[in-house]
């Protein structure tokens, strides 16, 4: 269960004026997994801290949005030890928790990236809904 989320670094940079076709590549990387303690009232609870990096690269060399942050995840002690051991051994995480972690990171990061892209005049890093107006057919009025 995810019990905490926060950004530790927010960076947005526009390098060159946007001309022609722009490719936007979004990526999330888990950089580290470590044990941490959080206070819950008078008690301390052991959690896993997932350190992540989110990037939106605007190609060719138009801009870059970069976030770093951490996500706190609470799990049964035995399962938490297995997750940590797997990470230390081969930098892999169980598929059953990976989807939830990545979806949370992507949701929060995409919203923040959308806000920052507006501030520095870059295109939105995710497709936004667009209104399509249906063309009216000409009526053949005979009168």
N, C-alpha and C positions, 0 to 999 in steps of 0.2 A: 504494500500500500504506500502510495506517495504521500509524504507528510510535509514536504517543504520544497520550495523552488525559488531560486533567485539568480539574478544576473550579477556577475562580478566585473564585467567589462562590456561596454557598448561602444562600437566604433562604426562610423559611416563616413565614406570618402567618395567624392566625385572627382575624377581625374580629368577626363576630357569631355568635350561636348558630345552628346549623343547624336550620331549620324548614322543613317541607314539601319540595317538590321542589328538588333542587340540580342545576344544570347544571355540568359540569366540562369546560372547554375547554383542551386541551393544544396547545401550539404550539412549533415550533422555527424559529428564524431565524438565518441566517448573517449576522453583522454586518460581518465584514471578512475579507479574505484577504490575507496578506502573506508575504514570504519570510523564512525564519529559518534559522539554522545550528545543527546539533546535533553534538555530539562523539561519534564512534564510535571508541573507542580513541584512537590518535594522530591520526586523520584527522577532518576536519570535513565534514559532509554537508549540502548545501542541501536544505531541505524547504519545504513550504507550510504555513503556520499558518492554520487556519480558526478564527476567533473566533465563538462561537455564544451564543445565549440560548435557554433553555427556560423556558416558563411553563405553569403549571396554574392557571387562574382558576376559582374556585368562585363561581358566580352564584346568587342575587343577593347580592353583597357579603359572602360568607361567609368567604373566605380567598384567599390567593395563595401559590403556591410559585414561586420564581424562581431559576434557576441561570444562571451565566455560566461559560464555559470555553473551552478551546482543544483542537483536534485537530490533530496533526501528521501530514502526509501526504507520503510520498516518491514521487516520479515521475521519469521520465527528464527531463533538463534541458530538452530542446526542448518536451516536452509541458507541463512545469511553467510555462514562459514563456507558452505559449498560454493555459493556465488563468488565470494572473495577468493577462494582457492582456485576456482576456474579462471578468474581474471588474472591472478598472479602467474598461473601456469602458462596460459596461451592467449591472453587478452581476448577471451571470448565470454559472452554472457548467454544464459539460457534463453531460448526463443520465447518461452512463456512470459518472461518479464520484459523482454526487449521491445515488443510492440507497444506496450503501455508507456514505457519510458520515452521512446522516440516520438510517439504521438503527442505526449504532453510537451516535450521540448519543441517539437515542430509547431504546435498550436500557439504556444506563448511567444516563440521566436518570430514566427511569421507575422503576428500582430505587431510586435515591436518593430520588425523590419519594415512593415508597411508604413508605420508612423515616421520612422527615420528617413525612408526613401522620399516621402513627401517633403520633409524639411530641407533636403539637399537637392531637390529637383531631379531625382532619378525615377525611372518607371517603377511601378509596383512590382515587387519580386514574386508575386503570385498572381495568377489570372483573376481579374475581378469580373463580376457579372456585368453584362452590357445589355441595354434595352435595344431590341430590334423592332422597328416599326414595319408593320406589314404594308405593302404597297396596295393602294386602293385601285381596283380595276375601273376603267372608264365604263360608265353605263352607256348603253346604246339606247338613248331616248329617241323614240320616234313619236312625233306629235304634230 
